[in-house]
Amino acid sequence: MSAAADDDALPQPRDTGELLGHGDAERIMLDAYRSGRMPHAWLIGGPAGIGKATLAYRAARFVLAHRDPTAAAVQQAKSLAVATDNPIAQRIAAQAHPDLLVLERTINEKTGKLYTVIRVDDVRKTVGFFGSTAGEGGWRVCIVDTADELQYPQAANALLKILEEPPAHALLLLVSHAPARLLPTIRSRCRRLILRPLSETEVATGVARVLGRDAGEAELREAAAQADGSIGRALSLLDGPALELRRQVAAQLERLPALDPRALHTLGEALGGSEPQRLEAFVDAVNAWLETRAANGPAENGRLMRIAEAWDKVNRAARDADTYNLDRKPLVFSVFGWLAEVERR
């Protein structure tokens, strides 16, 4: 599911020139590059919609625009910023740079919909990509957006082969919403860079810039407050009825472990038929609740296992509902049943 109702109408990470709230992470990457000891692989982790892919593209642009880490422009740089009118930046925005490979879910030509995973055949493209000389004599960069969506185990193992024996001047940037769920062998071969959720002010500022609105607007501030540090989530909340739907979800989450069948029935109707942004708002609110329970409760293995199991059930059921266009009401009742079990035990 997309981060907004209409992804094509929003700035994409490949052509987003500004990075909000992650100056420390950016400096870590910049210092590593100009030191001459750039790790061949980075695992950029953190919640969805906070700028992980934006940072990955920002690093790719910088490395491809400045092939020599000892050059004065690199040594004097204050950030990884590359001007939007730079030819390298323009070619990356146009998805036309020969030394950048992006692995992401692709369109199934038979159905017209995105595949649910990054397929092993796509990952195998890295063999030829890294096996040839860089077209412009510098680095070859691969962005995986996201590593969580790699077909398991085939695609994950295919990527692991590249990570185990990276060629010279190869740079892999793995974006992940849940790094702990990746193969330990993948995690161990990457330098991990975990980004924090953005502040409400940063979210409001980012959303205002995307939409051309005032960051002080009441509706925008409310979306930022409920977005759990994610610009993408705030944009989704502001799309159509998503903000009101999230209010309904929050009201039922507060009642747990008690359940109100009539309210859940109404919530199921509010999710609508096949509109993905409504389902996304529902799943985001539930996931945020589970994340809070995991972070703030006692660190007991049994309890954390129950939360993890509920997370898996919720997200698997939501993916099935989205993929097969299933009725949303049974999903709502099932999800709140699983959440009630988490609260009771």
Secondary structure as GFF3:
##gff-version 3
##sequence-region A 1 345
A	DSSP	three_ten_helix	7	9	.	.	.	ID=ss1
A	DSSP	three_ten_helix	13	15	.	.	.	ID=ss2
A	DSSP	alpha_helix	23	34	.	.	.	ID=ss3
A	DSSP	beta_strand	41	45	.	.	.	ID=ss4
A	DSSP	alpha_helix	52	65	.	.	.	ID=ss5
A	DSSP	alpha_helix	72	75	.	.	.	ID=ss6
A	DSSP	alpha_helix	87	93	.	.	.	ID=ss7
A	DSSP	beta_strand	100	103	.	.	.	ID=ss8
A	DSSP	alpha_helix	120	123	.	.	.	ID=ss9
A	DSSP	alpha_helix	125	131	.	.	.	ID=ss10
A	DSSP	beta_strand	140	145	.	.	.	ID=ss11
A	DSSP	three_ten_helix	147	149	.	.	.	ID=ss12
A	DSSP	alpha_helix	154	164	.	.	.	ID=ss13
A	DSSP	beta_strand	170	176	.	.	.	ID=ss14
A	DSSP	three_ten_helix	179	181	.	.	.	ID=ss15
A	DSSP	alpha_helix	184	188	.	.	.	ID=ss16
A	DSSP	beta_strand	191	194	.	.	.	ID=ss17
A	DSSP	alpha_helix	200	211	.	.	.	ID=ss18
A	DSSP	alpha_helix	218	226	.	.	.	ID=ss19
A	DSSP	alpha_helix	231	238	.	.	.	ID=ss20
A	DSSP	alpha_helix	242	255	.	.	.	ID=ss21
A	DSSP	alpha_helix	261	270	.	.	.	ID=ss22
A	DSSP	alpha_helix	276	296	.	.	.	ID=ss23
A	DSSP	alpha_helix	301	324	.	.	.	ID=ss24
A	DSSP	alpha_helix	328	344	.	.	.	ID=ss25
###
